[in-house]
Amino acid sequence: MAPRVYGIESLAGLRLDVGTRLTLSDGPLQLGWKHSGMTSDFIAEVMALPYSRSRKDYKQAHHDIGYLSNELIENAVKFRQPGEILVEASIFDDSFFIRVKNTIDGATAARFQQLLHHIQSKNAGELLLEQIENNAISAGNGSGLGLLTLLSDYDAKMAWAFEERDDQHIILTTTAAVAMPPFSNQ
């Protein structure tokens, strides 16, 4: 069965052959939140190097890459089934691309697909404001802001592909892109 894709379909099929590929594995140390931060910092350090000739461009690239990477990896760690998380990152066509692949269960997939349908039906900026207001008046944990911030404030282009293995094992592949400054030759 072909994967069900939400968002920008051309991103879902994009090949990221040149760049960084990391696999986060379960093990005796347990894959957790600290790994998402360390991994996204590493990706930002490596991917921002081409911008090091301009301090301003480097800081901007490092920040944007780190934020996008951290949000996607945190979500993969938070909502995954036990197993590996594959992270691929690349820069080309003046954009940073990242793909995160992990396994989720059927209930998580259904809830997330419902959220994605809702997100695609409205303006991301309006949804972000609504979520901030909802979080302010509720006793919740403030979740839901990361994805909306990426779409609204970072103008991230995103795709989510859901590939069913069975009811309890669905491969979720999230691909995202953000614009980068042109490489500086000065």
Residue frames as a rotation matrix with the C-alpha (Angstrom) as fourth column:
MET 1
0.581 0.814 0.000 0.00
0.814 -0.581 0.000 0.00
0.000 0.000 -1.000 0.00
ALA 2
-0.132 -0.602 0.787 1.32
0.535 -0.712 -0.455 3.47
0.835 0.361 0.416 -0.91
PRO 3
-0.686 -0.166 -0.708 2.01
0.716 -0.327 -0.617 5.82
-0.129 -0.930 0.344 1.98
ARG 4
0.527 0.827 0.196 -0.64
0.818 -0.556 0.147 8.40
0.231 0.083 -0.969 2.84
VAL 5
-0.565 -0.820 0.087 0.95
0.798 -0.570 -0.193 11.84
0.208 -0.040 0.977 2.46
TYR 6
0.704 0.629 -0.330 -0.04
0.690 -0.716 0.104 15.12
-0.171 -0.301 -0.938 4.11
GLY 7
0.301 -0.591 -0.749 1.57
0.017 -0.781 0.624 18.43
-0.953 -0.201 -0.225 3.24
ILE 8
0.348 -0.282 -0.894 3.82
-0.877 -0.435 -0.204 19.00
-0.331 0.855 -0.399 0.24
GLU 9
0.918 0.151 0.366 3.94
-0.070 0.971 -0.227 15.69
-0.390 0.183 0.903 -1.64
SER 10
0.726 -0.683 -0.075 7.12
-0.084 0.020 -0.996 16.54
0.682 0.730 -0.043 -3.58
LEU 11
0.061 -0.700 0.711 9.00
-0.950 -0.259 -0.174 16.77
0.307 -0.665 -0.681 -0.26
ALA 12
0.567 0.243 0.787 7.93
-0.601 0.775 0.194 13.27
-0.563 -0.583 0.586 0.73
GLY 13
0.927 -0.166 0.338 9.64
0.332 0.784 -0.525 11.76
-0.178 0.599 0.781 -2.32
LEU 14
0.735 -0.676 0.049 12.74
-0.591 -0.674 -0.444 13.98
0.333 0.298 -0.895 -2.21
ARG 15
0.662 -0.606 -0.440 16.05
0.590 0.784 -0.193 12.12
0.462 -0.132 0.877 -2.11
LEU 16
0.847 -0.442 0.297 18.53
-0.532 -0.710 0.461 13.31
0.007 -0.548 -0.836 0.50
ASP 17
0.839 -0.511 -0.188 21.57
0.404 0.815 -0.414 11.43
0.365 0.271 0.890 -0.83
VAL 18
-0.195 -0.949 0.246 24.19
0.503 -0.312 -0.806 14.02
0.842 -0.034 0.538 0.09
GLY 19
0.251 0.262 0.932 24.36
-0.583 -0.728 0.362 15.16
0.773 -0.634 -0.030 3.69
THR 20
-0.737 -0.439 0.514 24.25
-0.659 0.298 -0.690 13.70
0.149 -0.848 -0.509 7.16
ARG 21
0.251 0.780 -0.573 22.54
-0.382 0.624 0.682 10.46
0.889 0.048 0.455 8.12
LEU 22
-0.739 -0.417 0.530 22.18
-0.632 0.153 -0.760 9.41
0.235 -0.896 -0.376 11.75
THR 23
0.051 0.738 -0.673 20.41
0.027 0.672 0.740 6.51
0.998 -0.056 0.014 13.38
LEU 24
-0.402 -0.056 0.914 19.27
-0.879 -0.255 -0.403 6.89
0.255 -0.965 0.054 16.97
SER 25
-0.243 0.215 -0.946 18.94
-0.076 0.968 0.240 3.46
0.967 0.130 -0.219 18.51
ASP 26
0.771 0.462 0.438 17.30
-0.533 0.094 0.841 2.13
0.347 -0.882 0.319 21.62
GLY 27
-0.034 -0.800 -0.599 19.75
0.082 0.595 -0.799 0.61
0.996 -0.076 0.046 24.02
PRO 28
-0.106 -0.045 -0.993 20.77
0.916 0.384 -0.115 0.35
0.387 -0.922 0.001 27.63
LEU 29
-0.899 -0.283 -0.333 20.84
0.401 -0.838 -0.371 4.16
-0.174 -0.467 0.867 28.02
GLN 30
0.041 0.999 0.006 17.25
0.837 -0.031 -0.547 4.56
-0.546 0.028 -0.837 26.72
LEU 31
-0.638 -0.147 0.755 16.60
0.653 -0.623 0.431 6.96
0.407 0.769 0.494 23.89
GLY 32
0.121 0.690 -0.714 15.23
0.939 -0.312 -0.143 10.13
-0.322 -0.653 -0.685 25.48
TRP 33
0.919 0.393 -0.044 14.80
0.371 -0.895 -0.249 13.90
-0.137 0.212 -0.968 25.38
LYS 34
0.421 -0.815 -0.399 18.48
-0.238 -0.524 0.818 14.70
-0.875 -0.250 -0.415 25.91
HIS 35
-0.320 -0.549 0.772 19.31
0.587 0.524 0.616 12.80
-0.743 0.651 0.154 22.73
SER 36
0.510 0.550 0.661 17.09
0.860 -0.327 -0.392 15.07
0.000 0.768 -0.640 20.63
GLY 37
0.941 -0.182 -0.287 18.92
-0.111 -0.963 0.245 18.16
-0.321 -0.198 -0.926 21.89
MET 38
0.045 -0.991 0.125 22.37
-0.161 0.116 0.980 16.68
-0.986 -0.064 -0.155 21.40
THR 39
-0.179 -0.057 0.982 21.49
0.819 0.545 0.181 15.36
-0.545 0.837 -0.051 17.95
SER 40
0.755 0.510 0.414 19.95
0.654 -0.634 -0.413 18.63
0.052 0.582 -0.812 16.76
ASP 41
0.717 -0.589 -0.373 22.98
-0.306 -0.747 0.591 20.58
-0.626 -0.309 -0.716 18.07
PHE 42
-0.235 -0.819 0.523 25.29
0.212 0.483 0.850 18.25
-0.949 0.310 0.060 16.14
ILE 43
0.116 0.366 0.924 23.23
0.969 0.161 -0.185 18.63
-0.217 0.917 -0.336 12.95
ALA 44
0.963 0.259 -0.080 23.19
0.245 -0.958 -0.149 22.43
-0.115 0.123 -0.986 13.33
GLU 45
0.348 -0.912 -0.216 26.98
-0.270 -0.318 0.909 22.52
-0.898 -0.258 -0.357 13.85
VAL 46
-0.393 -0.522 0.757 27.67
0.492 0.576 0.653 20.39
-0.777 0.629 0.031 10.77
MET 47
0.145 0.571 0.808 25.07
0.986 -0.014 -0.167 21.92
-0.084 0.821 -0.565 8.45
ALA 48
0.930 0.235 -0.284 25.82
0.245 -0.970 -0.001 25.57
-0.276 -0.069 -0.959 9.35
LEU 49
0.104 -0.993 -0.052 29.53
0.512 0.009 0.859 25.28
-0.853 -0.115 0.510 8.50
PRO 50
-0.187 -0.212 0.959 29.11
0.976 -0.149 0.157 26.56
0.110 0.966 0.235 4.90
TYR 51
0.648 0.523 0.553 27.85
0.456 -0.849 0.267 29.85
0.610 0.079 -0.789 6.39
SER 52
0.511 -0.462 -0.724 30.84
0.808 -0.027 0.588 30.42
-0.291 -0.886 0.360 8.68
ARG 53
-0.473 -0.697 0.539 32.30
0.830 -0.558 0.007 33.21
0.296 0.451 0.842 6.51
SER 54
-0.375 0.447 0.813 29.51
-0.247 -0.893 0.377 35.49
0.894 -0.060 0.445 7.71
ARG 55
-0.998 -0.042 -0.053 28.88
0.042 0.243 -0.969 35.51
0.053 -0.969 -0.241 11.45
LYS 56
-0.450 0.892 -0.041 25.31
-0.775 -0.413 -0.479 36.76
-0.444 -0.184 0.877 10.94
ASP 57
0.127 0.493 -0.861 24.47
-0.858 0.490 0.154 34.08
0.497 0.719 0.485 8.33
TYR 58
-0.621 -0.440 -0.649 26.14
-0.085 0.860 -0.503 31.37
0.779 -0.257 -0.572 10.42
LYS 59
-0.946 0.276 0.169 24.17
-0.187 -0.041 -0.981 32.29
-0.264 -0.960 0.090 13.57
GLN 60
-0.131 0.956 -0.264 20.90
-0.942 -0.203 -0.268 32.43
-0.310 0.213 0.927 11.62
ALA 61
0.031 0.083 -0.996 21.53
-0.652 0.757 0.043 29.12
0.758 0.648 0.078 9.82
HIS 62
-0.842 -0.419 -0.340 22.66
-0.016 0.649 -0.761 27.42
0.540 -0.635 -0.552 13.03
HIS 63
-0.756 0.609 0.240 19.58
-0.462 -0.238 -0.854 28.65
-0.463 -0.757 0.461 14.91
ASP 64
0.082 0.867 -0.492 17.06
-0.992 0.022 -0.128 27.71
-0.100 0.498 0.861 12.20
ILE 65
-0.124 -0.213 -0.969 18.60
-0.461 0.877 -0.133 24.29
0.878 0.431 -0.207 11.56
GLY 66
-0.947 -0.306 -0.098 18.85
-0.044 0.428 -0.903 23.56
0.318 -0.851 -0.419 15.28
TYR 67
-0.552 0.805 0.218 15.26
-0.672 -0.275 -0.688 24.59
-0.494 -0.526 0.692 16.01
LEU 68
0.237 0.651 -0.721 13.76
-0.943 0.332 -0.009 22.63
0.233 0.682 0.693 13.12
SER 69
-0.328 -0.462 -0.824 15.86
-0.288 0.880 -0.378 19.55
0.900 0.114 -0.422 13.86
ASN 70
-0.980 -0.089 0.179 15.09
-0.193 0.183 -0.964 19.64
0.053 -0.979 -0.196 17.57
GLU 71
-0.237 0.967 0.088 11.32
-0.890 -0.180 -0.419 19.92
-0.389 -0.178 0.904 17.04
LEU 72
0.345 0.391 -0.853 11.18
-0.790 0.611 -0.039 16.98
0.506 0.688 0.520 14.63
ILE 73
-0.470 -0.594 -0.653 13.51
-0.120 0.775 -0.620 14.75
0.875 -0.213 -0.435 16.64
GLU 74
-0.875 0.210 0.437 11.72
-0.463 -0.098 -0.881 15.56
-0.142 -0.973 0.183 19.93
ASN 75
0.118 0.987 -0.107 8.39
-0.974 0.094 -0.207 14.58
-0.194 0.128 0.973 18.38
ALA 76
0.190 -0.112 -0.975 9.88
-0.512 0.836 -0.196 11.34
0.837 0.537 0.102 17.05
VAL 77
-0.824 -0.531 -0.199 11.26
-0.076 0.452 -0.889 10.48
0.562 -0.717 -0.413 20.49
LYS 78
-0.716 0.569 0.404 8.04
-0.639 -0.302 -0.707 11.45
-0.280 -0.765 0.580 22.27
PHE 79
0.219 0.973 -0.079 5.54
-0.884 0.163 -0.437 9.60
-0.412 0.165 0.896 20.07
ARG 80
-0.231 -0.416 -0.880 7.52
-0.846 0.532 -0.029 6.62
0.480 0.738 -0.475 18.77
GLN 81
0.962 0.261 -0.079 7.20
-0.216 0.906 0.364 2.91
0.167 -0.333 0.928 19.26
PRO 82
0.430 -0.863 0.265 10.38
-0.214 0.188 0.959 1.23
-0.877 -0.469 -0.104 20.54
GLY 83
0.538 -0.338 0.772 13.01
0.800 0.494 -0.341 1.10
-0.266 0.801 0.536 17.82
GLU 84
-0.494 -0.869 0.020 15.32
0.794 -0.441 0.419 3.24
-0.356 0.223 0.908 15.77
ILE 85
0.715 0.523 -0.464 14.83
0.234 -0.804 -0.546 6.79
-0.658 0.282 -0.698 14.58
LEU 86
-0.083 -0.709 0.701 16.49
0.983 0.059 0.175 7.64
-0.165 0.703 0.692 11.27
VAL 87
0.611 0.174 -0.772 17.54
0.160 -0.983 -0.095 11.28
-0.775 -0.066 -0.628 10.74
GLU 88
-0.061 -0.597 0.800 18.76
0.993 0.043 0.108 12.59
-0.099 0.801 0.590 7.38
ALA 89
0.601 0.203 -0.773 19.80
0.247 -0.967 -0.062 16.20
-0.760 -0.153 -0.632 6.75
SER 90
-0.201 -0.634 0.747 21.09
0.960 0.022 0.277 18.07
-0.192 0.773 0.604 3.72
ILE 91
0.152 0.212 -0.965 21.48
0.017 -0.977 -0.212 21.56
-0.988 0.016 -0.152 2.28
PHE 92
-0.740 -0.345 0.578 20.84
0.613 0.009 0.790 22.33
-0.278 0.938 0.205 -1.38
ASP 93
-0.243 0.628 0.739 18.88
0.699 -0.416 0.583 24.83
0.673 0.658 -0.338 -3.47
ASP 94
-0.674 -0.150 0.723 19.33
-0.242 -0.880 -0.408 27.45
0.698 -0.450 0.557 -0.68
SER 95
0.437 0.815 0.379 17.31
-0.727 0.072 0.682 25.32
0.529 -0.574 0.625 1.74
PHE 96
-0.760 -0.512 0.402 17.98
-0.650 0.594 -0.473 23.02
0.003 -0.621 -0.784 4.67
PHE 97
0.210 0.794 -0.571 16.15
-0.653 0.549 0.523 19.70
0.728 0.262 0.633 4.43
ILE 98
-0.753 -0.371 0.543 15.61
-0.651 0.537 -0.537 17.20
-0.093 -0.758 -0.646 7.21
ARG 99
0.141 0.755 -0.640 13.82
-0.547 0.598 0.586 13.87
0.825 0.268 0.497 7.24
VAL 100
-0.655 -0.227 0.720 12.97
-0.744 0.358 -0.564 11.95
-0.130 -0.906 -0.403 10.41
LYS 101
-0.011 0.601 -0.799 11.62
-0.537 0.670 0.511 8.41
0.843 0.435 0.316 10.20
ASN 102
-0.857 -0.180 0.482 10.22
-0.511 0.411 -0.755 6.46
-0.062 -0.894 -0.444 13.14
THR 103
-0.608 0.665 -0.433 7.52
0.337 0.710 0.618 3.94
0.719 0.230 -0.656 13.98
ILE 104
-0.732 0.495 0.467 4.27
-0.680 -0.509 -0.527 4.95
-0.023 -0.704 0.710 15.70
ASP 105
-0.784 0.527 0.329 1.15
0.392 0.830 -0.396 3.01
-0.481 -0.181 -0.858 16.66
GLY 106
-0.511 0.652 0.560 -2.23
0.749 0.019 0.662 3.21
0.421 0.758 -0.499 14.94
ALA 107
0.473 0.723 -0.503 -3.91
0.877 -0.441 0.191 5.38
-0.084 -0.532 -0.843 17.59
THR 108
-0.066 -0.601 -0.796 -1.07
0.342 -0.763 0.548 7.92
-0.937 -0.236 0.256 17.47
ALA 109
-0.885 -0.260 0.386 -1.20
0.428 -0.127 0.895 7.94
-0.183 0.957 0.224 13.67
ALA 110
-0.089 0.945 0.314 -4.96
0.915 -0.048 0.401 8.57
0.394 0.323 -0.860 13.67
ARG 111
0.541 0.251 -0.803 -4.68
0.669 -0.707 0.229 11.47
-0.510 -0.661 -0.551 16.15
PHE 112
-0.378 -0.786 -0.490 -1.78
0.228 -0.591 0.774 13.02
-0.898 0.181 0.402 14.23
GLN 113
-0.769 0.157 0.620 -3.54
0.632 0.033 0.775 12.68
0.101 0.987 -0.124 10.85
GLN 114
0.353 0.932 -0.081 -6.57
0.923 -0.333 0.191 14.42
0.151 -0.142 -0.978 12.35
LEU 115
0.332 -0.337 -0.881 -4.31
0.393 -0.800 0.454 17.24
-0.858 -0.497 -0.134 13.58
LEU 116
-0.737 -0.673 0.070 -2.63
0.312 -0.246 0.918 17.53
-0.600 0.698 0.390 10.16
HIS 117
-0.314 0.725 0.612 -6.01
0.897 0.015 0.442 17.71
0.311 0.688 -0.655 8.44
HIS 118
0.650 0.547 -0.528 -6.97
0.722 -0.661 0.204 20.55
-0.237 -0.514 -0.825 10.82
ILE 119
-0.055 -0.777 -0.627 -3.66
0.282 -0.614 0.737 22.36
-0.958 -0.136 0.253 10.25
GLN 120
-0.823 -0.303 0.480 -4.05
0.511 -0.026 0.859 22.17
-0.248 0.953 0.176 6.49
SER 121
-0.005 0.926 0.378 -7.55
0.956 -0.106 0.272 23.65
0.292 0.363 -0.885 6.66
LYS 122
0.905 0.313 -0.287 -6.49
0.403 -0.846 0.348 26.91
-0.134 -0.431 -0.892 8.36
ASN 123
0.552 -0.722 0.417 -3.75
-0.229 -0.612 -0.757 29.54
0.802 0.323 -0.503 8.37
ALA 124
0.113 -0.595 -0.796 -0.77
0.715 0.605 -0.351 28.42
0.690 -0.529 0.494 10.48
GLY 125
-0.793 -0.434 0.427 -0.35
0.089 -0.776 -0.624 31.86
0.603 -0.457 0.654 12.07
GLU 126
-0.046 0.875 0.482 -3.97
-0.770 -0.338 0.541 31.93
0.636 -0.346 0.689 13.21
LEU 127
0.656 0.268 -0.706 -3.70
0.090 0.901 0.425 28.39
0.749 -0.342 0.567 14.57
LEU 128
-0.365 -0.866 -0.343 -0.54
0.594 0.068 -0.802 29.33
0.717 -0.496 0.489 16.47
LEU 129
-0.718 0.152 0.679 -2.31
-0.455 -0.840 -0.294 32.23
0.526 -0.520 0.673 18.16
GLU 130
0.396 0.917 -0.044 -5.30
-0.633 0.307 0.711 30.02
0.666 -0.254 0.702 18.99
GLN 131
0.429 -0.287 -0.856 -3.01
0.450 0.890 -0.072 27.38
0.783 -0.355 0.511 20.51
ILE 132
-0.715 -0.686 0.133 -1.14
0.269 -0.446 -0.854 29.97
0.645 -0.574 0.504 22.59
GLU 133
-0.367 0.675 0.640 -4.47
-0.791 -0.589 0.168 31.25
0.490 -0.444 0.750 23.90
ASN 134
0.617 0.615 -0.492 -5.73
-0.311 0.764 0.566 27.71
0.723 -0.196 0.662 24.61
ASN 135
0.009 -0.706 -0.708 -2.53
0.611 0.564 -0.555 26.85
0.791 -0.428 0.437 26.45
ALA 136
-0.769 -0.320 0.553 -2.74
-0.129 -0.770 -0.625 30.06
0.626 -0.553 0.551 28.52
ILE 137
-0.122 0.814 0.568 -6.23
-0.931 -0.292 0.219 29.29
0.345 -0.502 0.793 29.82
SER 138
0.772 0.377 -0.512 -5.78
-0.232 0.917 0.325 25.54
0.592 -0.132 0.795 30.31
ALA 139
0.583 -0.556 0.592 -3.71
-0.659 0.102 0.746 23.66
-0.475 -0.825 -0.307 32.82
GLY 140
0.980 -0.164 0.114 -2.12
0.200 0.794 -0.574 21.64
0.004 0.585 0.811 29.98
ASN 141
0.345 -0.938 -0.048 1.52
0.593 0.178 0.785 21.24
-0.728 -0.299 0.617 29.21
GLY 142
0.263 -0.224 -0.938 1.63
-0.450 -0.889 0.086 23.75
-0.853 0.400 -0.335 26.34
SER 143
-0.478 -0.483 0.734 2.02
0.365 0.650 0.666 21.15
-0.799 0.586 -0.134 23.63
GLY 144
0.396 0.632 0.667 1.21
0.836 0.053 -0.547 21.81
-0.381 0.773 -0.507 20.01
LEU 145
0.758 -0.093 -0.646 3.27
-0.124 -0.992 -0.002 24.96
-0.641 0.082 -0.764 19.66
GLY 146
-0.196 -0.977 0.090 6.40
-0.064 0.104 0.992 23.56
-0.979 0.188 -0.083 18.03
LEU 147
-0.396 0.103 0.912 4.87
0.832 0.461 0.309 22.38
-0.389 0.881 -0.268 14.77
LEU 148
0.663 0.722 0.200 2.73
0.745 -0.606 -0.280 25.51
-0.080 0.335 -0.939 14.42
THR 149
0.557 -0.559 -0.614 5.76
-0.143 -0.793 0.592 27.73
-0.818 -0.241 -0.522 15.12
LEU 150
-0.485 -0.752 0.447 7.72
0.303 0.335 0.892 25.96
-0.820 0.568 0.066 12.37
LEU 151
-0.154 0.522 0.839 4.90
0.986 0.139 0.095 26.48
-0.067 0.841 -0.536 9.88
SER 152
0.804 0.595 -0.008 4.08
0.595 -0.804 -0.004 30.05
-0.009 -0.002 -1.000 10.90
ASP 153
0.807 -0.471 -0.355 7.27
-0.218 -0.798 0.562 31.75
-0.548 -0.377 -0.747 12.05
TYR 154
-0.225 -0.957 0.182 9.90
-0.185 0.226 0.956 29.73
-0.957 0.182 -0.228 10.14
ASP 155
0.343 0.485 -0.804 7.80
-0.880 -0.132 -0.456 29.25
-0.328 0.864 0.382 6.99
ALA 156
-0.633 -0.569 0.525 8.80
-0.417 0.822 0.388 25.58
-0.652 0.027 -0.757 7.02
LYS 157
0.067 0.563 -0.824 7.62
-0.935 0.323 0.144 23.46
0.347 0.761 0.548 4.11
MET 158
-0.561 -0.253 0.788 6.59
-0.686 0.675 -0.272 20.05
-0.463 -0.693 -0.553 5.41
ALA 159
0.055 0.562 -0.825 5.37
-0.729 0.587 0.352 16.60
0.682 0.582 0.442 4.41
TRP 160
-0.352 -0.064 0.934 4.28
-0.781 0.570 -0.256 13.63
-0.516 -0.819 -0.251 6.49
ALA 161
-0.153 0.263 -0.953 4.05
-0.714 0.637 0.291 10.13
0.683 0.725 0.091 5.01
PHE 162
-0.040 0.262 0.964 2.26
-0.846 0.505 -0.172 7.35
-0.532 -0.822 0.202 6.91
GLU 163
-0.264 -0.133 -0.955 3.13
-0.723 0.683 0.105 3.84
0.638 0.719 -0.277 5.73
GLU 164
0.472 0.569 0.673 1.04
-0.875 0.400 0.275 1.13
-0.113 -0.718 0.686 7.37
ARG 165
-0.718 -0.612 -0.332 2.77
-0.596 0.787 -0.161 -2.10
0.360 0.082 -0.929 8.37
ASP 166
-0.370 0.728 -0.577 -0.10
0.680 0.635 0.366 -3.18
0.633 -0.257 -0.731 10.64
ASP 167
0.615 0.748 0.249 -2.36
0.386 -0.561 0.732 -1.50
0.688 -0.353 -0.634 13.23
GLN 168
0.895 -0.267 -0.358 0.45
0.308 -0.210 0.928 -1.20
-0.323 -0.940 -0.106 15.74
HIS 169
-0.128 -0.991 -0.049 3.35
0.518 -0.108 0.848 -0.37
-0.846 0.083 0.527 13.43
ILE 170
0.845 0.355 0.400 3.08
0.531 -0.478 -0.699 2.61
-0.057 0.803 -0.593 11.14
ILE 171
-0.267 -0.963 0.022 6.21
0.939 -0.255 0.231 4.17
-0.217 0.083 0.973 9.67
LEU 172
0.852 0.452 -0.266 5.98
0.410 -0.890 -0.199 7.96
-0.327 0.060 -0.943 9.95
THR 173
-0.241 -0.906 0.349 8.36
0.967 -0.195 0.162 9.88
-0.079 0.376 0.923 7.72
THR 174
0.760 0.413 -0.501 8.45
0.432 -0.898 -0.085 13.62
-0.485 -0.152 -0.861 8.35
THR 175
-0.210 -0.795 0.570 10.30
0.976 -0.204 0.075 15.79
0.057 0.572 0.819 5.83
ALA 176
0.747 0.427 -0.509 10.79
0.495 -0.869 -0.002 19.52
-0.444 -0.251 -0.860 6.29
ALA 177
-0.137 -0.768 0.625 12.62
0.939 -0.301 -0.164 22.35
0.314 0.565 0.763 4.56
VAL 178
0.688 0.250 -0.682 13.47
0.445 -0.887 0.124 25.92
-0.574 -0.389 -0.721 5.57
ALA 179
0.814 -0.377 0.441 15.13
0.240 -0.473 -0.848 28.59
0.529 0.796 -0.294 3.44
MET 180
0.344 -0.810 -0.474 18.77
0.787 -0.026 0.616 29.36
-0.512 -0.585 0.629 4.14
PRO 181
0.606 -0.234 -0.760 20.78
-0.389 -0.921 -0.026 32.44
-0.694 0.312 -0.649 3.23
PRO 182
0.907 -0.368 -0.205 22.87
-0.072 0.344 -0.936 32.05
0.415 0.864 0.286 0.08
PHE 183
0.516 -0.801 -0.303 26.41
0.839 0.403 0.365 30.82
-0.170 -0.443 0.880 0.77
SER 184
0.922 -0.258 -0.291 28.78
-0.244 -0.966 0.082 33.74
-0.302 -0.004 -0.953 1.35
ASN 185
0.641 -0.743 0.193 32.05
0.703 0.467 -0.536 33.81
0.308 0.480 0.822 -0.58
GLN 186
0.528 -0.427 0.734 33.47
-0.263 -0.904 -0.337 36.82
0.808 -0.015 -0.589 1.23
